[in-house]
């Protein structure tokens, strides 16, 4: 950055029928330590039918946008299009950023000397007011974070493959040039966008100092739905970009094991017990590892691990089957830039932006 002038920043929150948490999210943003005159808060209502709109409209300093229901990715793009900040940050309606959240994100951009920094993200923590089931889910996500990137275990500023969209900040210039979040993808849209930016030569950084409290799935039904959706989005990313994350190998390995074990028994190559031993050993090691990392009991560790493996894998392979038999969503490796109608000749792609060396 040139001089000492600090950047303006717009925070975009997509929301759909979340009257339960949206007020707390807004209050957390209004309590930020980053200068108010440099901060813009935008809430994009994705066609809510509950009391969300009336709650948001209570806040005169919050910009309220409404769209027909198109999903959070499209809502974020709409918010970014209407934003005026040089940086655009994203969080979710069920998150509460720490008071210094924006300050910590912005300072990484201010310290950058390369001109290649596209995005910075931070850590997610379970919300202290969550119920017992949600706290178990958070413990599981923290335990598997090293593999799945749900919750990053990094203790220092580091290069990462992607940051969660609920705790991320982008150069608005680059975000628009890259085409923003893929409208047809959620979840996994953050993985996809950061992959496109990295492939174009830009940097993705993580800082543990920028934290948000995130309400986790608080019922078995919501947890199962989350796992299925994450399995589906992983398949979507694999079809689009190929295998590029450790977690992409899990459903492949699980499917191979599920095929190999019955085959070995059926052909008589091995008895059922010898055939089952490697799988049982692997499962036992995984459960023990999760138990150690999460602090959960053996029963909870085993149950949550089994649910995660089964439902994530099912969602992954179901998407593959549906992709080739039912529908084929957008899988372009590059998206068209989002044209900013407020600026002439703004439709510039990330390659042109990289050549110009213009992050802000």
Buried (B, 14 or more C-beta within 10 A) or exposed (E): BEEEEBBBBBBBBBBBBBBEBBBBBBEBBEEBEBEEEBBBBBBBBBBBEEBBBEBBEEBEEBBBBBBEEBBBBBBBBBBBBBBEBBBBBBBBBBBBBBEBBBBBBBBBBEEBEEBBBBBBBBBBBBBEEBEEBBBBBBBBBBBBBBEBBBBBEBEEBEEBBBBBBBBBBBBBBBBBBBBBBBBBBBBBBBBBBBBBBBBBEBBBBBBBBBBBBBBBBBEEEBBBBBBBBBBBBBBBBBBBBEEEBEBBEBBBEBEEEEEBBEEBBEEEEBEEEEBBEEBEEEBEEBBEBBBEBBEBEEEBBBBBBEBBBBBBBBBBBBBBEBBEEEEEBEBEEEBEBBEBEEEEEBBBBBEEBBEEEBBB
